Amino acid sequence: MALIEIKNAYMGYEGKTVLSDINLKIDEGDYVCIVGENGSGKTTLMKCLLGLLPVQSGSVTFGCGLKQNEIGYLPQQTLLQKDFPASVSEVVLSGCLNKKHTLFYSKEQKETAAKNMELTGIYTLRKRCFRELSGGQKQRALLARALCATHKLLILDEPVTGLDPKAATEMYALIKKLNKNGITIIMVSHDITASVNNASKILHLSGKTYFYGTAHQYLHSDVGKKFMITDCPCDDCRHRSAEVK
């Protein structure tokens, strides 16, 4: 069943159309990577899904009981995020704010935060100051925070940017684990190789056109071949590595 359905959607900002006539479905359990050159509309699409930008025309609808304020969102890291003057536990708990109707966090919310810290491997760091963590640990804490807002859908914006190779590999493995546990993933990425190796579907935005299909279909599409993807899962394919800049 479709978790998100986009029909005949035109998206943009300040009167400028960036994406034209988008039609696609994202099903429960999908792992979708959005790739494309800078300025191709990745951020515009993401903001429309989050309700931060209105759709110019057409529609974006949510199914399976998903509400727009129940989407977990992990934005790109900023200097402010890297320097939160709070404990790891406090940062993670703040992900419950959209569900918080009192001055205090409920027992259930505290249990959810603890569960998500366990899930992301940072529970033992819960009393540490967030700003003292390594880059990978900070990103895991922010991922746990995003999980506190949802049990259905995570939208991730370049989640491994700035991480060293080991931390990036661990983050990709964690995201894949979450997906296998039932969380639908939509991830913006510049790393096409990692996207193909991890995602079930690829959305490649390119100006006024786009490709949407399985990773297998993408590898054999004209647009996929242009970017010379490596580690093709097919036995008869060998492509060199490249990233979209």
N, C-alpha and C positions, 0 to 999 in steps of 0.2 A: 504494500500500500504506500502511496506517495506521502512522504513527510512534508515535502515542499513541492509545489507545482507553480512554475512560472509560465504564463501564457501571453504571447504577443506583447512582451514588455519592452518599453523604451525607458532607458534610465540615463540620468545625467544630473547636472547641477547648474544653477544660475542661468537657466535657459539653454544650456548647451547639452546636446544629446551625445552620450558617450557609447552607449550600447543600444543596438536597434533590433527589434523583433526577436527577442530571446524567448525560446520555447524549450523547456526541459523539466524533467521530474527527478527529484532526489528521493529515493526510497529509504525506509527504515533500514539501518544497518549498512548503508553505503559509506564508502570512504572516498570522497571526491577531492581531488587536488585541482586548484585553479591556477593555471600558469599563463604566461604571456609577457610581452615586453612592457616596460614602464609606460604608463599612459594608456594601456589597452582596456582599462575599465575594471580591473580586479577590485580595487578599493571601492569604486562606485557600486558594484554588485554587492559587495559585502555590506556596505552601509545600507543599501536597500533591504537586504535580508534582515538586518538588525533594527530596521525602522528608523534609522538616523537620517535617511533621505527618502522622500516620497517617490514612488514610481511615476514617471511622466505620463505614461498610458499603459494599458494592459493590466496585468494583475500578478500578485505574488500571494499565494494562499498556503496555509499550513494545515496539515491533516494529522491523524493519529493522536488527537488531543493536545498537540503542541501549541503553546501560546508564545507570542513573540518575546515576552518578558521572561520566558523560561529557557532561553538560549544561553549557553555558556560561551563566553567570549574571551579569548586570549589575544590581546593586541600586541603589536610590535613593542619590544622593550624600549622604554624611554629613560632618560636620566632620572626623572622623578620616580619611576617605578623601581629603579635600581637602588634608590636611596630612601626607601620608606623607613621612617623612624619608629618602627613598631616590631613586635615579636612576629615570628613566623605564624603562630597560631592566630594572632589578631589579623594579619593580612589574609589568611585563608578564610577566617570567619566573615570577613567583610564581603565575601562573595554571596552571603545570604541576605545582603541588604535589600534586594528587590523583593524579598519575601518577609521582611521584618516589619512588624506593625507595632512594636513596643520599644521601650528604651533599652530592653535587655534581650540577649539572645536566649532562645528556648533551649531546653535540654536536647530536643530533637536536632536543632541546628548545630549545637556543639558536637553531638554524636556524628552528624553528617560531616562536619569539618574534620573530626578525628579520623573517620573512615577514609576520607579523601587524602589526608596526609599519609595514612598507612598505604593507600593505593599507589601514591606517587613516590613513596620511599623517603619521606621527610619527617615522619612522626617523631623520631628521636631528636629532631632539630627544632621542635615546636616552640621551645622556650628561648631559642637564640634570636638575636636581633636580625631582622631581615637583611639589613645593609651589610652584615658581616659574612653572608653566605657567598659561595662561589657563583659564577654565572649560571652553571647548570642547576645548582640547588635553588637559586632564585626563580628560574624558569619553572622548575617543578612545583615550587610553592604557588606561583601564579596560575599554573595549570590546576592545582588542587582548588584554588580560589574559584576558577571558572567552573569546575565541576560542582561546586556548592550551589550554583545557580540552575543546574539542569540534571536530568537523568535521561535525556533523549538526544540532544544535539550540542556539539561543540563547534564553534567557528574559530579557527586559529590563523593568525596573520604572521607569517614568517616565523614560526616558533623556534627555529634553531639559529636565527641570525645572531652572530656574535659569540656563539658557543664554539668551544674547541671540538675537534673531530670526535673524541670519545664521548663528550657530553651530548653532541648532536646525534650520534648513533644511539645512545641510550634514550634520548627524547623520542626519536622515531620509533624505537621499540616499544616505549611506553604508550605512545599514541596508538600504535597498532594493537596493543593489548586492550586498550580501552574500547577500540572498535570491535574486537572479537568478543568483548563482554557486553556488547549491545548498544554502545554509544555511536550515533551517526557522526561522522567527521566531515567537515568542510574546511580545507586548509589551503591558504594562499601560499605559493612557493615560487622561488626563482630556480630551484634545483629540479630540473625536469627528470634527471636520472633517478633521484630519490623518489620523486612523485610516481614514476612508472613502477618502481620496485615495490612501493608500499600501497598505493591507492588501487581501488577497484575501478574507479572511473576518473577520466581526465576531462576538464573543461579548459580548452585553450582559447583565450580571447585574442583577437587580432583585428584591431580597428573595428570596422562595421560587420565583420564576420566572426564566426566561432566554430570550434569543433567540440562536440560532446559525445563521449562514448566510453567503452571499456578501455583499460590500459592496452589490451591486446589490439583492439581496433585502432587506437591512437598510433601505436608503433608501425602499423601498416598503412596509415593514412598519409596523404601528401604532406600535410603540415607536420606530422610527427617525423617523417623521414628527413625533412629539412633541418631538423635540429639534431640529427645524428645521435640518437639515444644509445646509451650503453646498457649492458646487462639485460638485453631483451630476453624475456622468458621463453621465447620460441627457440627450438634447437637449430633452426635453419637461418637464424638472424644474428648478425654481429655488427653492432654500430659503435662508433667511437663516442666518447663522452663529450657533452657540451651542456652549458647552462644558458638560459635566456637572461640577458642582461637588461 
